[in-house]
Amino acid sequence: MSTQTSKPKSILKNSQETTTTSKQRPSDPREVAIRHARIIHSRREVEDQIADSVIELSRYPTIREPSYDAANPAAADVESFKDRVRLYQPGDYDDLVEERNANGLCGYALCPNPRSRVRGGSTFKLINYGRKDFNIVPRRELEKWCSQKCARRAMYVKVQLNETAAWERAGIATIRIELYEEDRTPVDGDASNQLANDVENMKIKAQDKAAQDARDLALERGDTVTNRKTPHRSIKLAIREKPVMKAPAAPSPSTDDQGHLITEGYKTTFEQTQTSGQED
């Protein structure tokens, strides 16, 4: 009768198997290079689309009829303009304005009028002299537009653009560009004043964000913030009274003849060296 002996199974896990399974397979350098190349290629495609759109928008509007103007452009031009400008950065929008000026057109893409020309050879121009909204504007800034209304329309679009790279915002469908509403109450001053106000608002938002970050940091440190005021750190103070060894007692009158020298329990003393020197 033959007996088969089986090896006893170990209750411990094989360390070699666990180490090999836990380690991930190292990525192939070729696959990493291909992946990065595709990312760079997609970014370049977005940048090329923006460059092409700048050239196309430099010839806008496509529909030039007497019934359409900068205040009332054609619906097809409006939709195309919004779709192309939504991924622009402020620098790309400036390139569009310069490209249209090079073609002799107003910097606002939906305006069919030529840009204005300022007489004289001075570098700066006085605007609204003698009025409350008086300003000194560079001549080059004035010659970008056909009128101050178009300058306001163009700046209204520019302040909506983002500094983030276009390829980071390409997949966001919620990005919308709104045009300046013509029935809106006009803003006092020219386009430069409007741009200065927008920059000031951006600074205020940045200050508010810095204050909010400071409050969040204070909460992380354990400080308390009340009513959005300056955070103050809470410090626990324990007031301990000094133990009294004996009960207080009123000063007793002196038995000698120097009681008049005592003031509130303190006795005035004089140096004995002067008196002893006089006696010698």
LOLUM-662582 format. One record per residue (C-alpha): residue number from 1; x, y, z. Coordinates in steps of 0.001 Angstrom, whole numbers, padded with zeros to 6 digits. Layout:
! LOLUM-662582
     k         u         v         w
   NUM         X         Y         Z
...
//
This chain:
! LOLUM-662582
     k         u         v         w
     1    000000    000000    000000
     2    001568    003240   -001175
     3    001197    006399    000811
     4    001523    009873   -000713
     5    003106    012564    001418
     6    002081    016157    000726
     7    004158    019121    001721
     8    002632    021199    004489
     9    001376    024567    003315
    10    002828    027609    004960
    11    000433    030015    006625
    12    002756    032942    005878
    13    002416    034902    002662
    14    005135    034726    000118
    15    007037    037986    000407
    16    008382    037778   -003116
    17    004913    037461   -004658
    18    003539    040402   -002708
    19    006437    042643   -003653
    20    006169    041795   -007341
    21    002401    042378   -007445
    22    002576    045609   -005457
    23    005079    047150   -007811
    24    003524    048789   -010815
    25    004844    048248   -014251
    26    007178    051092   -015164
    27    005763    053297   -017885
    28    007269    053013   -021317
    29    009324    056143   -022206
    30    008011    055968   -025756
    31    004382    056051   -024576
    32    005141    058989   -022278
    33    006784    060884   -025133
    34    003831    060192   -027462
    35    001353    061342   -024820
    36    003218    064610   -024248
    37    003551    065158   -027985
    38   -000216    064808   -028407
    39   -000818    067322   -025621
    40    001556    069819   -027232
    41   -000058    069212   -030615
    42   -003555    069872   -029240
    43   -002340    073097   -027646
    44   -000805    074255   -030902
    45   -004062    073515   -032708
    46   -005965    075806   -030334
    47   -003361    078556   -030771
    48   -003533    078192   -034566
    49   -007321    078464   -034449
    50   -007046    081707   -032491
    51   -004508    083113   -034950
    52   -006755    082228   -037873
    53   -009775    083765   -036164
    54   -007840    087019   -035649
    55   -007287    087239   -039391
    56   -010926    086465   -040139
    57   -012318    088921   -037572
    58   -010065    091630   -038957
    59   -012355    091692   -042021
    60   -015648    091730   -040095
    61   -018519    092425   -040366
    62   -019296    090092   -043236
    63   -022763    091567   -043765
    64   -022434    095249   -044680
    65   -025864    096702   -045276
    66   -027347    100091   -044379
    67   -029710    098453   -041894
    68   -026798    097080   -039838
    69   -024227    099051   -037851
    70   -022106    098678   -034712
    71   -025109    099298   -032459
    72   -027273    096809   -034379
    73   -025032    094213   -036077
    74   -026271    091195   -038014
    75   -027196    088166   -035898
    76   -024889    085859   -037863
    77   -021896    088150   -037287
    78   -022732    088442   -033588
    79   -022859    084681   -033028
    80   -019669    084104   -035010
    81   -017869    086890   -033132
    82   -018886    085524   -029724
    83   -017869    081990   -030650
    84   -014413    083053   -031838
    85   -013606    085516   -029065
    86   -014672    083337   -026114
    87   -011227    081702   -025844
    88   -009239    084884   -026423
    89   -006786    086293   -023927
    90   -006562    090095   -023547
    91   -003352    090010   -025586
    92   -005098    088203   -028447
    93   -007842    090831   -028415
    94   -005224    093587   -028650
    95   -003742    091796   -031662
    96   -007197    091818   -033274
    97   -007550    095564   -032718
    98   -004121    096243   -034220
    99   -004883    093996   -037190
   100   -008104    095880   -037927
   101   -006326    099224   -037569
   102   -003742    098028   -040057
   103   -006616    097410   -042482
   104   -007920    100928   -041796
   105   -011007    099722   -039896
   106   -012363    100533   -036465
   107   -010953    098332   -033707
   108   -014409    097023   -032781
   109   -014922    093877   -034870
   110   -018649    094456   -035496
   111   -018195    098033   -036742
   112   -017957    098569   -040532
   113   -016661    102152   -040262
   114   -013045    103182   -040816
   115   -011003    104275   -037837
   116   -010747    107964   -037012
   117   -007755    110197   -037720
   118   -006728    112927   -035280
   119   -005402    116151   -036764
   120   -002068    117503   -035666
   121    001213    115853   -034867
   122    000983    115803   -031067
   123    001354    112536   -029194
   124   -001501    113270   -026751
   125   -004954    114758   -027198
   126   -007132    116757   -024795
   127   -010583    115219   -024404
   128   -013600    117132   -023051
   129   -011544    120180   -022111
   130   -013286    122324   -019468
   131   -015669    119555   -018383
   132   -015799    117297   -015386
   133   -014632    114260   -017391
   134   -011589    116049   -018838
   135   -008752    113689   -019688
   136   -005486    113491   -021627
   137   -005500    110471   -023943
   138   -002707    109224   -026213
   139   -003369    109954   -029855
   140   -002759    106339   -030791
   141   -005537    105264   -028430
   142   -008026    107628   -030053
   143   -007186    106489   -033560
   144   -008048    102878   -032765
   145   -011798    103547   -032972
   146   -014236    105443   -035107
   147   -015998    106885   -032039
   148   -016020    106690   -028261
   149   -019078    104444   -028404
   150   -017174    101778   -030322
   151   -014294    102122   -027886
   152   -016722    101455   -025037
   153   -018168    098444   -026867
   154   -014713    096983   -027479
   155   -013561    097508   -023896
   156   -016757    095889   -022624
   157   -015772    092721   -024487
   158   -012119    092868   -023422
   159   -012817    092983   -019684
   160   -014663    089651   -019988
   161   -011611    087822   -021344
   162   -009461    085636   -019129
   163   -005687    085452   -018754
   164   -005804    081665   -018494
   165   -004343    079810   -021465
   166   -006859    079062   -024203
   167   -006134    075328   -024277
   168   -007132    075091   -020608
   169   -010529    076656   -021329
   170   -011235    074976   -024657
   171   -013465    072281   -023143
   172   -015535    074638   -020974
   173   -018846    075239   -022714
   174   -020144    077693   -020114
   175   -017815    080502   -021211
   176   -019970    083200   -022767
   177   -019223    086652   -024114
   178   -021833    089373   -023832
   179   -021977    092494   -025975
   180   -022535    095978   -024710
   181   -026239    096703   -024405
   182   -027103    099825   -026319
   183   -030053    100705   -024096
   184   -027820    100730   -021039
   185   -027089    104027   -019332
   186   -023838    105280   -020840
   187   -020825    105510   -018606
   188   -019340    108966   -018034
   189   -015982    109517   -019627
   190   -014270    107837   -022534
   191   -012966    104329   -023026
   192   -009797    105003   -021055
   193   -011849    105978   -017998
   194   -013947    102852   -018395
   195   -010818    100724   -018594
   196   -009378    102450   -015512
   197   -012580    101717   -013603
   198   -012436    098070   -014629
   199   -008816    097828   -013492
   200   -009744    099424   -010170
   201   -012552    096901   -009711
   202   -010093    094102   -010382
   203   -007769    095503   -007702
   204   -010657    095637   -005234
   205   -011508    092018   -005984
   206   -007860    091066   -005479
   207   -007810    092843   -002109
   208   -011007    091086   -001056
   209   -009524    087752   -002052
   210   -006349    088492   -000065
   211   -008454    089397    002967
   212   -010456    086185    002590
   213   -007238    084160    002354
   214   -005980    085855    005522
   215   -009206    084955    007325
   216   -008960    081343    006166
   217   -005360    081174    007333
   218   -006377    082634    010692
   219   -009022    079951    011106
   220   -006414    077279    010382
   221   -004194    078744    013105
   222   -007069    078659    015551
   223   -007799    082383    015573
   224   -011356    083653    015826
   225   -013031    085839    013191
   226   -016201    087758    014010
   227   -018310    089596    011447
   228   -015519    089416    008845
   229   -013324    091674    010928
   230   -009613    091387    011537
   231   -008913    088007    013127
   232   -007567    087993    016646
   233   -005925    085094    018363
   234   -007734    083773    021437
   235   -005388    083563    024438
   236   -006562    082057    027713
   237   -005539    084147    030713
   238   -005701    082847    034267
   239   -005723    085527    036988
   240   -004207    084264    040206
   241   -004323    086317    043390
   242   -001302    086460    045640
   243   -001867    084437    048796
   244   -002167    086523    051963
   245    000070    085286    054753
   246   -001398    087515    057493
   247   -004327    089810    057897
   248   -003701    093470    057095
   249   -003393    095774    060133
   250   -003376    099529    060512
   251   -000018    101123    061381
   252    000474    101634    065099
   253    001618    105036    066415
   254    005260    105264    067387
   255    006206    105430    071054
   256    009213    107722    070513
   257    009216    111421    069670
   258    009636    110846    065885
   259    006025    110085    065075
   260    005782    113192    062914
   261    008271    111623    060498
   262    005926    108741    059621
   263    003882    109208    056483
   264    001412    106427    055617
   265    003478    103931    057603
   266    006823    104993    056137
   267    009383    106632    058428
   268    011780    109134    056933
   269    015429    108508    057829
   270    018433    110776    057581
   271    022073    109968    057057
   272    023941    109667    060345
   273    027325    110481    058774
   274    026573    114182    058465
   275    025534    114497    062104
   276    028456    112443    063322
   277    030924    114574    061304
   278    029591    117791    062825
   279    029951    116399    066346
   280    033635    115521    065678
//
